Amino acid sequence: MVRIKPIPKRLLIHIIEYEEFIRDGSFGEEFAPKETISFVLVQPKSELKRDSNGEEVQTRGIIFLDSVNTPKFRRLREKSKIRFKEIEFRVVACDALYALDPIIPHHYEVSVV
């Protein structure tokens, strides 16, 4: 059987802070408490992408989360906040990429603005 290897831990060199978007409340946006996610890779990348409203946005980076080597591996919710090196980003898309397992993604690629 062919086995697709995870993203090597030695390449997942970054740590991010994540505040999951809960909802738009009467007093503004509401977020879950901040949590730290380690063993991710943050890559600057500029590209046009459509957000949840169908509008084009210019992304500033992609964050990779590996199913094996990222301890808090899960889909990151759109509109959530991410802080990396004192810069705040917002999640505009979280794409699951599959290898051979049709249920569990190999990794997520999170587009941020």
Jmol script that loads the backbone (N, CA, C; Angstrom):
load data "model"
ATOM      1  N   MET A   1       0.833  -1.185   0.000  1.00  0.00           N
ATOM      2  CA  MET A   1       0.000   0.000   0.000  1.00  0.00           C
ATOM      3  C   MET A   1       0.882   1.254   0.000  1.00  0.00           C
ATOM      4  N   VAL A   2       0.515   2.220  -0.792  1.00  0.00           N
ATOM      5  CA  VAL A   2       1.247   3.476  -0.878  1.00  0.00           C
ATOM      6  C   VAL A   2       0.888   4.335   0.328  1.00  0.00           C
ATOM      7  N   ARG A   3       1.902   4.942   0.926  1.00  0.00           N
ATOM      8  CA  ARG A   3       1.673   5.814   2.089  1.00  0.00           C
ATOM      9  C   ARG A   3       2.216   7.195   1.771  1.00  0.00           C
ATOM     10  N   ILE A   4       1.377   8.193   1.909  1.00  0.00           N
ATOM     11  CA  ILE A   4       1.789   9.580   1.722  1.00  0.00           C
ATOM     12  C   ILE A   4       2.289  10.090   3.071  1.00  0.00           C
ATOM     13  N   LYS A   5       3.523  10.555   3.096  1.00  0.00           N
ATOM     14  CA  LYS A   5       4.116  11.018   4.354  1.00  0.00           C
ATOM     15  C   LYS A   5       3.530  12.365   4.767  1.00  0.00           C
ATOM     16  N   PRO A   6       3.466  12.616   6.075  1.00  0.00           N
ATOM     17  CA  PRO A   6       3.008  13.927   6.548  1.00  0.00           C
ATOM     18  C   PRO A   6       4.049  14.999   6.237  1.00  0.00           C
ATOM     19  N   ILE A   7       3.651  16.249   6.390  1.00  0.00           N
ATOM     20  CA  ILE A   7       4.619  17.337   6.262  1.00  0.00           C
ATOM     21  C   ILE A   7       5.611  17.162   7.405  1.00  0.00           C
ATOM     22  N   PRO A   8       6.913  17.108   7.111  1.00  0.00           N
ATOM     23  CA  PRO A   8       7.896  16.879   8.183  1.00  0.00           C
ATOM     24  C   PRO A   8       7.813  17.949   9.278  1.00  0.00           C
ATOM     25  N   LYS A   9       7.908  17.501  10.513  1.00  0.00           N
ATOM     26  CA  LYS A   9       7.814  18.401  11.665  1.00  0.00           C
ATOM     27  C   LYS A   9       8.898  19.480  11.617  1.00  0.00           C
ATOM     28  N   ARG A  10      10.044  19.143  11.066  1.00  0.00           N
ATOM     29  CA  ARG A  10      11.143  20.122  10.996  1.00  0.00           C
ATOM     30  C   ARG A  10      10.816  21.291  10.062  1.00  0.00           C
ATOM     31  N   LEU A  11       9.803  21.130   9.190  1.00  0.00           N
ATOM     32  CA  LEU A  11       9.378  22.219   8.309  1.00  0.00           C
ATOM     33  C   LEU A  11       8.248  23.052   8.914  1.00  0.00           C
ATOM     34  N   LEU A  12       7.612  22.525   9.941  1.00  0.00           N
ATOM     35  CA  LEU A  12       6.503  23.230  10.598  1.00  0.00           C
ATOM     36  C   LEU A  12       7.083  24.068  11.736  1.00  0.00           C
ATOM     37  N   ILE A  13       7.696  25.175  11.364  1.00  0.00           N
ATOM     38  CA  ILE A  13       8.578  25.933  12.254  1.00  0.00           C
ATOM     39  C   ILE A  13       7.899  27.090  12.995  1.00  0.00           C
ATOM     40  N   HIS A  14       6.619  27.294  12.768  1.00  0.00           N
ATOM     41  CA  HIS A  14       5.969  28.465  13.338  1.00  0.00           C
ATOM     42  C   HIS A  14       4.913  28.111  14.386  1.00  0.00           C
ATOM     43  N   ILE A  15       4.572  29.130  15.166  1.00  0.00           N
ATOM     44  CA  ILE A  15       3.515  29.057  16.177  1.00  0.00           C
ATOM     45  C   ILE A  15       2.579  30.237  15.918  1.00  0.00           C
ATOM     46  N   ILE A  16       1.271  29.995  15.969  1.00  0.00           N
ATOM     47  CA  ILE A  16       0.298  31.067  15.779  1.00  0.00           C
ATOM     48  C   ILE A  16      -0.651  31.113  16.974  1.00  0.00           C
ATOM     49  N   GLU A  17      -1.282  32.265  17.155  1.00  0.00           N
ATOM     50  CA  GLU A  17      -2.371  32.399  18.120  1.00  0.00           C
ATOM     51  C   GLU A  17      -3.659  32.468  17.313  1.00  0.00           C
ATOM     52  N   TYR A  18      -4.657  31.732  17.757  1.00  0.00           N
ATOM     53  CA  TYR A  18      -5.908  31.596  17.005  1.00  0.00           C
ATOM     54  C   TYR A  18      -7.097  31.968  17.878  1.00  0.00           C
ATOM     55  N   GLU A  19      -7.951  32.851  17.374  1.00  0.00           N
ATOM     56  CA  GLU A  19      -9.206  33.214  18.040  1.00  0.00           C
ATOM     57  C   GLU A  19     -10.337  32.872  17.083  1.00  0.00           C
ATOM     58  N   GLU A  20     -11.061  31.812  17.395  1.00  0.00           N
ATOM     59  CA  GLU A  20     -12.112  31.355  16.483  1.00  0.00           C
ATOM     60  C   GLU A  20     -13.317  32.287  16.495  1.00  0.00           C
ATOM     61  N   PHE A  21     -13.752  32.661  15.300  1.00  0.00           N
ATOM     62  CA  PHE A  21     -14.947  33.486  15.127  1.00  0.00           C
ATOM     63  C   PHE A  21     -16.162  32.682  15.563  1.00  0.00           C
ATOM     64  N   ILE A  22     -17.004  33.290  16.405  1.00  0.00           N
ATOM     65  CA  ILE A  22     -18.220  32.617  16.863  1.00  0.00           C
ATOM     66  C   ILE A  22     -19.436  33.145  16.099  1.00  0.00           C
ATOM     67  N   ARG A  23     -19.641  34.469  16.167  1.00  0.00           N
ATOM     68  CA  ARG A  23     -20.784  35.056  15.456  1.00  0.00           C
ATOM     69  C   ARG A  23     -20.674  36.578  15.473  1.00  0.00           C
ATOM     70  N   ASP A  24     -21.504  37.187  14.630  1.00  0.00           N
ATOM     71  CA  ASP A  24     -21.682  38.631  14.668  1.00  0.00           C
ATOM     72  C   ASP A  24     -22.773  38.908  15.683  1.00  0.00           C
ATOM     73  N   GLY A  25     -22.400  39.506  16.802  1.00  0.00           N
ATOM     74  CA  GLY A  25     -23.363  39.792  17.861  1.00  0.00           C
ATOM     75  C   GLY A  25     -23.860  41.222  17.787  1.00  0.00           C
ATOM     76  N   SER A  26     -24.725  41.588  18.702  1.00  0.00           N
ATOM     77  CA  SER A  26     -25.276  42.946  18.716  1.00  0.00           C
ATOM     78  C   SER A  26     -24.223  43.988  19.103  1.00  0.00           C
ATOM     79  N   PHE A  27     -23.136  43.546  19.733  1.00  0.00           N
ATOM     80  CA  PHE A  27     -22.056  44.459  20.111  1.00  0.00           C
ATOM     81  C   PHE A  27     -20.800  44.224  19.280  1.00  0.00           C
ATOM     82  N   GLY A  28     -20.953  43.637  18.107  1.00  0.00           N
ATOM     83  CA  GLY A  28     -19.812  43.372  17.231  1.00  0.00           C
ATOM     84  C   GLY A  28     -19.509  41.885  17.152  1.00  0.00           C
ATOM     85  N   GLU A  29     -18.360  41.583  16.615  1.00  0.00           N
ATOM     86  CA  GLU A  29     -17.965  40.185  16.423  1.00  0.00           C
ATOM     87  C   GLU A  29     -17.604  39.536  17.755  1.00  0.00           C
ATOM     88  N   GLU A  30     -17.932  38.258  17.876  1.00  0.00           N
ATOM     89  CA  GLU A  30     -17.604  37.504  19.083  1.00  0.00           C
ATOM     90  C   GLU A  30     -16.632  36.389  18.717  1.00  0.00           C
ATOM     91  N   PHE A  31     -15.634  36.197  19.594  1.00  0.00           N
ATOM     92  CA  PHE A  31     -14.589  35.208  19.357  1.00  0.00           C
ATOM     93  C   PHE A  31     -14.412  34.306  20.575  1.00  0.00           C
ATOM     94  N   ALA A  32     -13.974  33.092  20.324  1.00  0.00           N
ATOM     95  CA  ALA A  32     -13.618  32.161  21.399  1.00  0.00           C
ATOM     96  C   ALA A  32     -12.313  32.641  22.038  1.00  0.00           C
ATOM     97  N   PRO A  33     -11.991  32.151  23.238  1.00  0.00           N
ATOM     98  CA  PRO A  33     -10.711  32.523  23.853  1.00  0.00           C
ATOM     99  C   PRO A  33      -9.530  32.152  22.952  1.00  0.00           C
ATOM    100  N   LYS A  34      -8.486  32.942  23.074  1.00  0.00           N
ATOM    101  CA  LYS A  34      -7.276  32.752  22.278  1.00  0.00           C
ATOM    102  C   LYS A  34      -6.610  31.429  22.633  1.00  0.00           C
ATOM    103  N   GLU A  35      -6.122  30.726  21.615  1.00  0.00           N
ATOM    104  CA  GLU A  35      -5.357  29.499  21.852  1.00  0.00           C
ATOM    105  C   GLU A  35      -4.126  29.494  20.953  1.00  0.00           C
ATOM    106  N   THR A  36      -3.108  28.760  21.382  1.00  0.00           N
ATOM    107  CA  THR A  36      -1.861  28.659  20.633  1.00  0.00           C
ATOM    108  C   THR A  36      -1.854  27.368  19.831  1.00  0.00           C
ATOM    109  N   ILE A  37      -1.479  27.489  18.560  1.00  0.00           N
ATOM    110  CA  ILE A  37      -1.335  26.316  17.696  1.00  0.00           C
ATOM    111  C   ILE A  37       0.115  26.276  17.232  1.00  0.00           C
ATOM    112  N   SER A  38       0.809  25.204  17.576  1.00  0.00           N
ATOM    113  CA  SER A  38       2.219  25.068  17.203  1.00  0.00           C
ATOM    114  C   SER A  38       2.369  24.109  16.027  1.00  0.00           C
ATOM    115  N   PHE A  39       3.571  24.056  15.509  1.00  0.00           N
ATOM    116  CA  PHE A  39       3.929  23.191  14.386  1.00  0.00           C
ATOM    117  C   PHE A  39       3.045  23.453  13.170  1.00  0.00           C
ATOM    118  N   VAL A  40       3.073  24.728  12.733  1.00  0.00           N
ATOM    119  CA  VAL A  40       2.430  25.137  11.492  1.00  0.00           C
ATOM    120  C   VAL A  40       3.502  25.797  10.628  1.00  0.00           C
ATOM    121  N   LEU A  41       3.178  26.044   9.377  1.00  0.00           N
ATOM    122  CA  LEU A  41       4.090  26.754   8.486  1.00  0.00           C
ATOM    123  C   LEU A  41       3.345  27.937   7.904  1.00  0.00           C
ATOM    124  N   VAL A  42       3.898  29.138   8.079  1.00  0.00           N
ATOM    125  CA  VAL A  42       3.299  30.360   7.550  1.00  0.00           C
ATOM    126  C   VAL A  42       4.138  30.814   6.363  1.00  0.00           C
ATOM    127  N   GLN A  43       3.499  30.921   5.207  1.00  0.00           N
ATOM    128  CA  GLN A  43       4.189  31.348   3.994  1.00  0.00           C
ATOM    129  C   GLN A  43       3.522  32.603   3.444  1.00  0.00           C
ATOM    130  N   PRO A  44       4.303  33.680   3.244  1.00  0.00           N
ATOM    131  CA  PRO A  44       3.728  34.858   2.592  1.00  0.00           C
ATOM    132  C   PRO A  44       3.346  34.484   1.158  1.00  0.00           C
ATOM    133  N   LYS A  45       2.138  34.841   0.762  1.00  0.00           N
ATOM    134  CA  LYS A  45       1.705  34.565  -0.607  1.00  0.00           C
ATOM    135  C   LYS A  45       0.559  35.499  -0.932  1.00  0.00           C
ATOM    136  N   SER A  46       0.715  36.216  -2.012  1.00  0.00           N
ATOM    137  CA  SER A  46      -0.312  37.149  -2.432  1.00  0.00           C
ATOM    138  C   SER A  46      -1.077  36.559  -3.611  1.00  0.00           C
ATOM    139  N   GLU A  47      -2.403  36.439  -3.453  1.00  0.00           N
ATOM    140  CA  GLU A  47      -3.229  35.963  -4.562  1.00  0.00           C
ATOM    141  C   GLU A  47      -4.653  36.451  -4.367  1.00  0.00           C
ATOM    142  N   LEU A  48      -5.394  36.543  -5.458  1.00  0.00           N
ATOM    143  CA  LEU A  48      -6.798  36.916  -5.380  1.00  0.00           C
ATOM    144  C   LEU A  48      -7.625  35.685  -5.076  1.00  0.00           C
ATOM    145  N   LYS A  49      -8.525  35.823  -4.111  1.00  0.00           N
ATOM    146  CA  LYS A  49      -9.379  34.712  -3.702  1.00  0.00           C
ATOM    147  C   LYS A  49     -10.753  35.277  -3.376  1.00  0.00           C
ATOM    148  N   ARG A  50     -11.771  34.460  -3.439  1.00  0.00           N
ATOM    149  CA  ARG A  50     -13.124  34.902  -3.080  1.00  0.00           C
ATOM    150  C   ARG A  50     -13.400  34.551  -1.613  1.00  0.00           C
ATOM    151  N   ASP A  51     -13.972  35.520  -0.886  1.00  0.00           N
ATOM    152  CA  ASP A  51     -14.315  35.266   0.515  1.00  0.00           C
ATOM    153  C   ASP A  51     -15.702  34.633   0.612  1.00  0.00           C
ATOM    154  N   SER A  52     -16.207  34.474   1.830  1.00  0.00           N
ATOM    155  CA  SER A  52     -17.500  33.811   2.042  1.00  0.00           C
ATOM    156  C   SER A  52     -18.671  34.595   1.450  1.00  0.00           C
ATOM    157  N   ASN A  53     -18.468  35.877   1.157  1.00  0.00           N
ATOM    158  CA  ASN A  53     -19.511  36.694   0.525  1.00  0.00           C
ATOM    159  C   ASN A  53     -19.381  36.720  -0.991  1.00  0.00           C
ATOM    160  N   GLY A  54     -18.384  36.021  -1.527  1.00  0.00           N
ATOM    161  CA  GLY A  54     -18.173  35.995  -2.971  1.00  0.00           C
ATOM    162  C   GLY A  54     -17.380  37.175  -3.504  1.00  0.00           C
ATOM    163  N   GLU A  55     -16.851  38.006  -2.615  1.00  0.00           N
ATOM    164  CA  GLU A  55     -16.062  39.160  -3.038  1.00  0.00           C
ATOM    165  C   GLU A  55     -14.595  38.773  -3.166  1.00  0.00           C
ATOM    166  N   GLU A  56     -13.911  39.397  -4.144  1.00  0.00           N
ATOM    167  CA  GLU A  56     -12.482  39.125  -4.313  1.00  0.00           C
ATOM    168  C   GLU A  56     -11.687  39.836  -3.228  1.00  0.00           C
ATOM    169  N   VAL A  57     -10.744  39.114  -2.639  1.00  0.00           N
ATOM    170  CA  VAL A  57      -9.849  39.689  -1.637  1.00  0.00           C
ATOM    171  C   VAL A  57      -8.415  39.307  -1.992  1.00  0.00           C
ATOM    172  N   GLN A  58      -7.482  40.158  -1.623  1.00  0.00           N
ATOM    173  CA  GLN A  58      -6.062  39.908  -1.861  1.00  0.00           C
ATOM    174  C   GLN A  58      -5.482  39.240  -0.622  1.00  0.00           C
ATOM    175  N   THR A  59      -5.105  37.971  -0.727  1.00  0.00           N
ATOM    176  CA  THR A  59      -4.556  37.275   0.437  1.00  0.00           C
ATOM    177  C   THR A  59      -3.124  37.730   0.705  1.00  0.00           C
ATOM    178  N   ARG A  60      -2.695  37.559   1.964  1.00  0.00           N
ATOM    179  CA  ARG A  60      -1.340  37.937   2.375  1.00  0.00           C
ATOM    180  C   ARG A  60      -0.492  36.740   2.751  1.00  0.00           C
ATOM    181  N   GLY A  61      -1.115  35.565   2.859  1.00  0.00           N
ATOM    182  CA  GLY A  61      -0.331  34.398   3.242  1.00  0.00           C
ATOM    183  C   GLY A  61      -1.154  33.136   3.274  1.00  0.00           C
ATOM    184  N   ILE A  62      -0.437  32.017   3.407  1.00  0.00           N
ATOM    185  CA  ILE A  62      -1.053  30.702   3.559  1.00  0.00           C
ATOM    186  C   ILE A  62      -0.422  30.042   4.774  1.00  0.00           C
ATOM    187  N   ILE A  63      -1.257  29.426   5.600  1.00  0.00           N
ATOM    188  CA  ILE A  63      -0.790  28.703   6.780  1.00  0.00           C
ATOM    189  C   ILE A  63      -1.101  27.226   6.575  1.00  0.00           C
ATOM    190  N   PHE A  64      -0.095  26.384   6.750  1.00  0.00           N
ATOM    191  CA  PHE A  64      -0.240  24.942   6.569  1.00  0.00           C
ATOM    192  C   PHE A  64      -0.375  24.272   7.935  1.00  0.00           C
ATOM    193  N   LEU A  65      -1.396  23.423   8.083  1.00  0.00           N
ATOM    194  CA  LEU A  65      -1.604  22.614   9.288  1.00  0.00           C
ATOM    195  C   LEU A  65      -1.598  21.158   8.852  1.00  0.00           C
ATOM    196  N   ASP A  66      -0.729  20.361   9.441  1.00  0.00           N
ATOM    197  CA  ASP A  66      -0.584  18.958   9.055  1.00  0.00           C
ATOM    198  C   ASP A  66      -1.407  18.051   9.965  1.00  0.00           C
ATOM    199  N   SER A  67      -2.045  17.036   9.387  1.00  0.00           N
ATOM    200  CA  SER A  67      -2.923  16.150  10.168  1.00  0.00           C
ATOM    201  C   SER A  67      -2.170  15.319  11.200  1.00  0.00           C
ATOM    202  N   VAL A  68      -0.890  15.066  10.970  1.00  0.00           N
ATOM    203  CA  VAL A  68      -0.104  14.245  11.895  1.00  0.00           C
ATOM    204  C   VAL A  68       0.705  15.110  12.860  1.00  0.00           C
ATOM    205  N   ASN A  69       1.379  16.121  12.349  1.00  0.00           N
ATOM    206  CA  ASN A  69       2.358  16.857  13.150  1.00  0.00           C
ATOM    207  C   ASN A  69       1.874  18.184  13.740  1.00  0.00           C
ATOM    208  N   THR A  70       0.670  18.626  13.422  1.00  0.00           N
ATOM    209  CA  THR A  70       0.099  19.806  14.064  1.00  0.00           C
ATOM    210  C   THR A  70      -0.844  19.309  15.156  1.00  0.00           C
ATOM    211  N   PRO A  71      -0.476  19.495  16.443  1.00  0.00           N
ATOM    212  CA  PRO A  71      -1.257  18.910  17.541  1.00  0.00           C
ATOM    213  C   PRO A  71      -2.735  19.312  17.566  1.00  0.00           C
ATOM    214  N   LYS A  72      -3.059  20.559  17.280  1.00  0.00           N
ATOM    215  CA  LYS A  72      -4.460  21.011  17.317  1.00  0.00           C
ATOM    216  C   LYS A  72      -5.028  21.085  15.900  1.00  0.00           C
ATOM    217  N   PHE A  73      -4.789  20.038  15.122  1.00  0.00           N
ATOM    218  CA  PHE A  73      -5.207  19.982  13.724  1.00  0.00           C
ATOM    219  C   PHE A  73      -6.726  19.987  13.611  1.00  0.00           C
ATOM    220  N   ARG A  74      -7.239  20.973  12.901  1.00  0.00           N
ATOM    221  CA  ARG A  74      -8.669  21.043  12.580  1.00  0.00           C
ATOM    222  C   ARG A  74      -8.874  22.158  11.565  1.00  0.00           C
ATOM    223  N   ARG A  75     -10.063  22.183  10.993  1.00  0.00           N
ATOM    224  CA  ARG A  75     -10.404  23.242  10.041  1.00  0.00           C
ATOM    225  C   ARG A  75     -10.521  24.561  10.810  1.00  0.00           C
ATOM    226  N   LEU A  76      -9.863  25.617  10.310  1.00  0.00           N
ATOM    227  CA  LEU A  76      -9.969  26.930  10.928  1.00  0.00           C
ATOM    228  C   LEU A  76     -11.132  27.676  10.279  1.00  0.00           C
ATOM    229  N   ARG A  77     -11.924  28.300  11.104  1.00  0.00           N
ATOM    230  CA  ARG A  77     -13.166  28.921  10.645  1.00  0.00           C
ATOM    231  C   ARG A  77     -12.920  30.276   9.987  1.00  0.00           C
ATOM    232  N   GLU A  78     -13.648  30.541   8.885  1.00  0.00           N
ATOM    233  CA  GLU A  78     -13.558  31.834   8.207  1.00  0.00           C
ATOM    234  C   GLU A  78     -13.937  32.959   9.162  1.00  0.00           C
ATOM    235  N   LYS A  79     -13.301  34.107   8.992  1.00  0.00           N
ATOM    236  CA  LYS A  79     -13.473  35.320   9.801  1.00  0.00           C
ATOM    237  C   LYS A  79     -12.749  35.245  11.143  1.00  0.00           C
ATOM    238  N   SER A  80     -12.104  34.119  11.448  1.00  0.00           N
ATOM    239  CA  SER A  80     -11.350  33.998  12.697  1.00  0.00           C
ATOM    240  C   SER A  80     -10.086  34.841  12.619  1.00  0.00           C
ATOM    241  N   LYS A  81      -9.538  35.180  13.796  1.00  0.00           N
ATOM    242  CA  LYS A  81      -8.300  35.964  13.878  1.00  0.00           C
ATOM    243  C   LYS A  81      -7.111  35.038  14.086  1.00  0.00           C
ATOM    244  N   ILE A  82      -6.011  35.382  13.418  1.00  0.00           N
ATOM    245  CA  ILE A  82      -4.740  34.686  13.620  1.00  0.00           C
ATOM    246  C   ILE A  82      -3.678  35.740  13.856  1.00  0.00           C
ATOM    247  N   ARG A  83      -2.861  35.526  14.877  1.00  0.00           N
ATOM    248  CA  ARG A  83      -1.752  36.436  15.159  1.00  0.00           C
ATOM    249  C   ARG A  83      -0.465  35.671  14.963  1.00  0.00           C
ATOM    250  N   PHE A  84       0.422  36.276  14.133  1.00  0.00           N
ATOM    251  CA  PHE A  84       1.728  35.686  13.854  1.00  0.00           C
ATOM    252  C   PHE A  84       2.747  36.809  13.808  1.00  0.00           C
ATOM    253  N   LYS A  85       3.762  36.724  14.662  1.00  0.00           N
ATOM    254  CA  LYS A  85       4.815  37.748  14.739  1.00  0.00           C
ATOM    255  C   LYS A  85       4.224  39.152  14.879  1.00  0.00           C
ATOM    256  N   GLU A  86       3.304  39.304  15.818  1.00  0.00           N
ATOM    257  CA  GLU A  86       2.675  40.590  16.142  1.00  0.00           C
ATOM    258  C   GLU A  86       1.819  41.163  15.009  1.00  0.00           C
ATOM    259  N   ILE A  87       1.525  40.372  13.991  1.00  0.00           N
ATOM    260  CA  ILE A  87       0.660  40.808  12.895  1.00  0.00           C
ATOM    261  C   ILE A  87      -0.646  40.029  12.991  1.00  0.00           C
ATOM    262  N   GLU A  88      -1.751  40.748  12.903  1.00  0.00           N
ATOM    263  CA  GLU A  88      -3.053  40.081  12.958  1.00  0.00           C
ATOM    264  C   GLU A  88      -3.570  39.830  11.544  1.00  0.00           C
ATOM    265  N   PHE A  89      -4.031  38.623  11.315  1.00  0.00           N
ATOM    266  CA  PHE A  89      -4.609  38.215  10.042  1.00  0.00           C
ATOM    267  C   PHE A  89      -6.041  37.763  10.286  1.00  0.00           C
ATOM    268  N   ARG A  90      -6.797  37.634   9.197  1.00  0.00           N
ATOM    269  CA  ARG A  90      -8.140  37.056   9.236  1.00  0.00           C
ATOM    270  C   ARG A  90      -8.199  35.893   8.260  1.00  0.00           C
ATOM    271  N   VAL A  91      -8.862  34.828   8.665  1.00  0.00           N
ATOM    272  CA  VAL A  91      -9.033  33.657   7.804  1.00  0.00           C
ATOM    273  C   VAL A  91     -10.098  33.976   6.755  1.00  0.00           C
ATOM    274  N   VAL A  92      -9.757  33.768   5.468  1.00  0.00           N
ATOM    275  CA  VAL A  92     -10.746  33.944   4.398  1.00  0.00           C
ATOM    276  C   VAL A  92     -11.129  32.612   3.765  1.00  0.00           C
ATOM    277  N   ALA A  93     -10.279  31.596   3.917  1.00  0.00           N
ATOM    278  CA  ALA A  93     -10.589  30.266   3.378  1.00  0.00           C
ATOM    279  C   ALA A  93      -9.728  29.236   4.085  1.00  0.00           C
ATOM    280  N   CYS A  94     -10.260  28.032   4.208  1.00  0.00           N
ATOM    281  CA  CYS A  94      -9.515  26.912   4.783  1.00  0.00           C
ATOM    282  C   CYS A  94      -9.781  25.706   3.894  1.00  0.00           C
ATOM    283  N   ASP A  95      -8.808  25.387   3.056  1.00  0.00           N
ATOM    284  CA  ASP A  95      -8.964  24.316   2.074  1.00  0.00           C
ATOM    285  C   ASP A  95      -8.367  23.017   2.592  1.00  0.00           C
ATOM    286  N   ALA A  96      -9.158  21.961   2.543  1.00  0.00           N
ATOM    287  CA  ALA A  96      -8.691  20.626   2.924  1.00  0.00           C
ATOM    288  C   ALA A  96      -8.061  19.972   1.705  1.00  0.00           C
ATOM    289  N   LEU A  97      -6.851  19.425   1.879  1.00  0.00           N
ATOM    290  CA  LEU A  97      -6.198  18.675   0.810  1.00  0.00           C
ATOM    291  C   LEU A  97      -6.068  17.231   1.258  1.00  0.00           C
ATOM    292  N   TYR A  98      -6.568  16.328   0.450  1.00  0.00           N
ATOM    293  CA  TYR A  98      -6.608  14.906   0.789  1.00  0.00           C
ATOM    294  C   TYR A  98      -5.507  14.161   0.050  1.00  0.00           C
ATOM    295  N   ALA A  99      -5.039  13.080   0.647  1.00  0.00           N
ATOM    296  CA  ALA A  99      -4.057  12.204   0.000  1.00  0.00           C
ATOM    297  C   ALA A  99      -4.786  10.919  -0.373  1.00  0.00           C
ATOM    298  N   LEU A 100      -4.651   9.895   0.424  1.00  0.00           N
ATOM    299  CA  LEU A 100      -5.298   8.622   0.121  1.00  0.00           C
ATOM    300  C   LEU A 100      -6.504   8.332   0.999  1.00  0.00           C
ATOM    301  N   ASP A 101      -6.624   9.032   2.110  1.00  0.00           N
ATOM    302  CA  ASP A 101      -7.755   8.839   3.013  1.00  0.00           C
ATOM    303  C   ASP A 101      -8.887   9.782   2.589  1.00  0.00           C
ATOM    304  N   PRO A 102     -10.045   9.254   2.206  1.00  0.00           N
ATOM    305  CA  PRO A 102     -11.128  10.130   1.743  1.00  0.00           C
ATOM    306  C   PRO A 102     -11.853  10.873   2.867  1.00  0.00           C
ATOM    307  N   ILE A 103     -11.550  10.546   4.112  1.00  0.00           N
ATOM    308  CA  ILE A 103     -12.250  11.156   5.241  1.00  0.00           C
ATOM    309  C   ILE A 103     -11.399  12.210   5.945  1.00  0.00           C
ATOM    310  N   ILE A 104     -10.157  11.868   6.258  1.00  0.00           N
ATOM    311  CA  ILE A 104      -9.271  12.776   6.996  1.00  0.00           C
ATOM    312  C   ILE A 104      -8.333  13.473   6.010  1.00  0.00           C
ATOM    313  N   PRO A 105      -8.323  14.813   6.015  1.00  0.00           N
ATOM    314  CA  PRO A 105      -7.416  15.531   5.112  1.00  0.00           C
ATOM    315  C   PRO A 105      -5.954  15.257   5.463  1.00  0.00           C
ATOM    316  N   HIS A 106      -5.096  15.314   4.461  1.00  0.00           N
ATOM    317  CA  HIS A 106      -3.648  15.223   4.679  1.00  0.00           C
ATOM    318  C   HIS A 106      -3.179  16.483   5.399  1.00  0.00           C
ATOM    319  N   HIS A 107      -3.673  17.646   4.924  1.00  0.00           N
ATOM    320  CA  HIS A 107      -3.368  18.911   5.584  1.00  0.00           C
ATOM    321  C   HIS A 107      -4.397  19.965   5.174  1.00  0.00           C
ATOM    322  N   TYR A 108      -4.395  21.075   5.904  1.00  0.00           N
ATOM    323  CA  TYR A 108      -5.217  22.234   5.559  1.00  0.00           C
ATOM    324  C   TYR A 108      -4.300  23.349   5.088  1.00  0.00           C
ATOM    325  N   GLU A 109      -4.776  24.108   4.101  1.00  0.00           N
ATOM    326  CA  GLU A 109      -4.113  25.327   3.660  1.00  0.00           C
ATOM    327  C   GLU A 109      -5.072  26.470   3.961  1.00  0.00           C
ATOM    328  N   VAL A 110      -4.654  27.338   4.873  1.00  0.00           N
ATOM    329  CA  VAL A 110      -5.501  28.420   5.363  1.00  0.00           C
ATOM    330  C   VAL A 110      -5.054  29.730   4.717  1.00  0.00           C
ATOM    331  N   SER A 111      -5.934  30.349   3.938  1.00  0.00           N
ATOM    332  CA  SER A 111      -5.631  31.633   3.298  1.00  0.00           C
ATOM    333  C   SER A 111      -6.016  32.758   4.247  1.00  0.00           C
ATOM    334  N   VAL A 112      -5.104  33.720   4.408  1.00  0.00           N
ATOM    335  CA  VAL A 112      -5.334  34.826   5.344  1.00  0.00           C
ATOM    336  C   VAL A 112      -5.128  36.175   4.667  1.00  0.00           C
ATOM    337  N   VAL A 113      -5.860  37.175   5.188  1.00  0.00           N
ATOM    338  CA  VAL A 113      -5.695  38.561   4.738  1.00  0.00           C
ATOM    339  C   VAL A 113      -5.292  39.407   5.924  1.00  0.00           C
TER     340      VAL A 113
END
end "model"
wireframe off; spacefill off
backbone 0.3
color backbone group
